Amino acid sequence: MHTFKLFLFVAALAVFDSIPPVGSSHTEREGKRATAPSWQQYVRAPTQRIVHPVAIIANRTTGDIENAENLINPGGGIATFSRNATTDAVPSITLDFGIMVAFSETLEFLTNRSDFTRSDNGDTITSGTDQFAVPTSPVTWTDTYGCLQGSQVCADGLHGFRYMSISLNALESDAPFTSATGVVNISSVSLNYTAFLGTPDTFTGWFESSDTQLNQFWFDAVYTNDMVIDFFEQNTTDPRNAFSETLNNDQVIFDGAKRDRDPYVGDIAVSGRTLYLSHNVSIAARNILADLAEHQRDDGWIPPASINDYTLPLFDYPLWWVVSSYDLYLYTNDVEYINTYYPVLVNVLDGYYVSNTDATTGLLTKPEGYGDYAFLPRTGIVAYYNALYVFALQQAAAIANFTGQTDDASRWTLRASTVANAINANLWDDSVGAYYDFLPATSTTPHAQDGNGLAILSQAANVTRASSALTYYGTAAAQAYGHAFYDSDEQGAGFSTRVYAFISYFELRARFLTPGFAISGLTQLRDMYGWMSSHDPFLTFWEGIGAGGTLYEEGFTSAAHGWSTGVVSILSNYVLGVEPTAPGFSNFTVRPVPGDVTWAMGQVPTPQGPIFVSWAINATGALSVNVTVPVGTSGQVSVPVGNSSTVRLDQNVVWSTGSSGKDANGYVSIEVSGGEHTVEVV
């Protein structure tokens, strides 16, 4: 959907095959942030929407091209492509835009038809390349979707770039409107960045800590998410019957910037929080959730996206709609949304999922013909669907309590407990100390990351089982690039070496919520995000990682995917420690889980104004927290204490060893309200 422009002065006809640009090094930004707040050094976005290439990939230049360097020097002059005969080498050049100015794709899969185009997703207008019939007079060409001559000389129009290939060539099928020979003079190449432009002035939240690598991960994840925030338009969305009049021209969070260009609700469970913690554009998530609610089926099922006219059968995504609705309400206090779609929530939980419950076990059973986030071949009773069901029931109960629907809250809380007990009675594997993936279980039944992570996150697992499952999984599924989503290949080839940042996010949250596992969570996080950030395209986070750390489905894989941005929530919600406990942060917690980080600071946006937090661990290992609380809100600052500690609030002793109030995890919570406060352990 991100377009590029070629400003051309020409003397012949030519073909331009476009490929991806994306990426950026903040150290190359003209020193523009030298005096800015220190966190701004990590921001990746270009400074303006019109972006020019910064380098030529030397080993990918062929044929007769004069003054090619002018293509990376705006206003520097003309680059000339020449080809006298079809037997001559095709003049071709690959440009690097240096920063991620759209979806980030790699040199490995850069071809003359891009790595993946809308024609590969069912659109037959093009062969996957971008063709332009260059006239004999000067012209400015903008690569937009459509054909210049009937069904000939067509442009795919759905591209984004880090790298772009330009060639003087022609498709035989485009004759006589194009020619493979001639001379083309190009005076300028630029790209129009159409996604959300996340320059420093747009950030309403930020994060910084003693670990500069973690800091960069936070901002790279936000940048990844920014690139999938755009407006829903017919010719820039997934062509597989995904266009919807009810979303037309709405700002949305797409699934990926390149492929599956449709808003999927499962992704919003991660990318929504990324958005709320970084920028004030929650409407991009709300538009999706509201639209999918409007397309609920009579039986309570909610479609995962508009693809295939809202009919793609996924079993888990209506539960992710519940979870994502809870986040929208908690982070933004969108009362109108909750009031409007509360009946939809009831129908999801009391209609669709009740009708898919096994009478013997009380567990959900997935019907034939339905998939899930990874289209896994699982039917019947599966740990993941049931743990997610418990999680969604708990969050729906919280919504019900906030809105005075106490009968619903009681019913859903009781059902969550019943399903949690059934999970533990039927799906726990004592032989390894983790939850089976599905029933019936045998000696070869695998254990999956999704079911185990969500069983812990939903507290279906008690602390003993949580510790056991995390210990097992941290060994059985560990790869150099994170934790695989299965501990064996029993369910599918390569499953034990495939890493999804999406589902890893829930295991990571589980580690920060389970005493003693924060450092292992940071290790897992550094392995996964560190791997992606150190491999081409270097700056954005992938849809999935495959065997050996590759893009798991080669060029088909999106290398900038919103569902892979959970590091933002991990660092802001757990390391910095700020989470809402009531709609709109009217009440909240500040509960840092430092792991091996020695200090952190940051800002979390709320409807009442930002919460600012900074904390540091002193030489004795004690924690001191400074917090600025918006007027009209209140919260609890929780700090870990030792066997002989005193806690002071604004220099006044409020707790000491021997007093009540220390929780099972060794934290003491102190009430704070509007204003600036310091809570310190001495």
C-alpha positions, 0 to 999 in steps of 0.5 A: 500500500506504500507507493513509490514515485519515479520522476523520469525523463525518458527517450524510450519505453521501459519496464520497472520491477518494484520490490520492497524498502524498509529500515533505518538506523537512528544514528544516521539522522543528521544529528537531529535528536542531539538535544532531545530526550534520550529515548528519542534516539531509538525512534525509527520513523523517517522524519517526513513522508517522502523518503529517498534511497540512501544506498545502491546494492553494488553486487546487484547492478547489471547492464549499462547504467550511467551516473547511478549514484544520482539516484541516491542524491536527490537533485544531483542529476540524471541516471541513464539506463541504456539497452541497444538490443535484447541480447544486451544485459538487462540494465538493473539496479537495486536501491536501499532506502536505508530505513523501514519506510513500509513493510520490511522485506529482505534481499534474499527474496528480492526478485523481479516480481517482488517477494510476495504481491497481491497477485500471489493472493488471488488478484489476477490483474498483474503477474506480480510485477510493476510495469510502466510504458515510458513515454518519450516526453518527461513524466512523473510516474506513481506506482498505483494499482491498475493497468495503463492499457486494458489488461496490459502494462499493469502495476501491482500497487501493493508494495512497501520497501526497504529495497527496490529493483529498477530494470529496463526490460519488458514483458512480451505480453505487454507488446506493443506498448512497451519495449525491452530496449532504449534509453531511460533517464531517471532524475529522482526516485522517492517513496511516499510513506502512507502508514502511521508516521511515528515521529517523536512528537507523536509518542504518548508513551515511551520506555527506557532502561539500563539495557539499550538493546531492550530499549531498541526492541521497544521502539522497533516493535512500535515502528513495526506496528506503525507500519501496519496502521493505515486506512482501509481502502479497496485497492490496498487490502487483501484481494481475497474478498476482504474489501468491506464497505463498513471499513472503507476509509477507516483507520485500522491495524492491518495483520501485516504491512505486506501480506494478509492486508486485512485486520485480524482480531487475534493480532489486536490482542498484541498490537492493540496494547502496543498501540495504546502504550505508544500512540493516541490512535486507539481508533485504529483498534476500535474500528476493527473490533466494532466492525467484527462485532457488527458481523457476528453470526446468530450463533454468537461466532465472530469472524476473525477478519473481513477476508472471504466476506467475513467467513474465514472459520477460526475457532479461537478468534472470537475469544481474542475479540473478548480479550481485545475488547477488555484491553480497549476498555481498560486502556482507553475507557471507551464506555460507548464501545462497551455499552454498544457491544456488551450483548455481543460479548454475552452471545460469544460466551453464552452462545457460541462457546457453550454450544461447543462444550463437551458434556462429559469434561466441561471443556471446549471441543473444536468442531471440524472445519475450523482453524486457529491462529496457525491453522493447526490440525487440532480438533476436539479438546485442546489445551489452548482453546480451553485456557484461552476460554478461561482467560476470556471468561475472566476478562469478560467477568471484569467488564461485567463487574465494571458495568454493574452486570454482576449476574454475568460476572458471577456466572462467567467467574464460576465457569472459568473456575470450572473449566480451569479445574477440568484443564487440570484434571484432564490435560496435565502431564505428570511425566514432564510437568506440563500440559498436553496439547490435546486429548486423548493423550498418548506417550507421543502427545506433544506439549504446546506453547500456547496451551501452557502459556495461557494456562499460566496467564489465566491462573488455571495453573497454580504456582507449582504447576506454572513453575513446572511448565515454564521450567520444562518448556524453557528446556524442551523448546529452546532455540537460539532464536526463542522458544518453539511453539511445540516441543516435538514435530508430532503435530507437523514437520518443523513445529519444534523449530518454529517460533511465533512471537505472537504466541511467545508473548503469552509465555513471556507474560507468564514468566513475568507473573511467576515468581523466579522466572523474570530473568528467564523471560528476559533471556527468551525475549533477548533471544527472539527479538535479538535474532530478528533485529540482527537479521535482514531486514534488521529493524522490524519483527517477523510473522514467524521464525523457522528452522535455523532462524529463517523466515518460516515460510520464505518470501511469503512470510511478513517481516513486519507483523503487528502480532510480533510486537508484544515486547512493548507490553512486556517492557511497559507492563512488567519491567516498568511495571504499569498496568490498568486495573480499572477502565481508563487507568482510574486505578492502576498498579506500578509493580516493577519486575526488574529481572536483571535490569537495574533501572527503568523509566518511562511514560504510559498514556491514560485518558487523564494524562500520562503516568510517569515512572522511574525506578532504580535498584541501589547498591544494596539491591533495594528498589526506589520508585518515583511516580507521577500520578494523574489527578483524578486517578489512584493506584498501588505502587508495589515494591519487593522487600527483603527479610529486614526492610522499611518502606517509605512513601515521600520520606514517611515510613509506611511499612516495616518488617513484621507488619502485615501486607507483604504478599506471597511474592514478597511485594508490599503495595502502597496507595498513591493518588494524583501528584508526584511520589517516591516509594523507596525500600531501605 
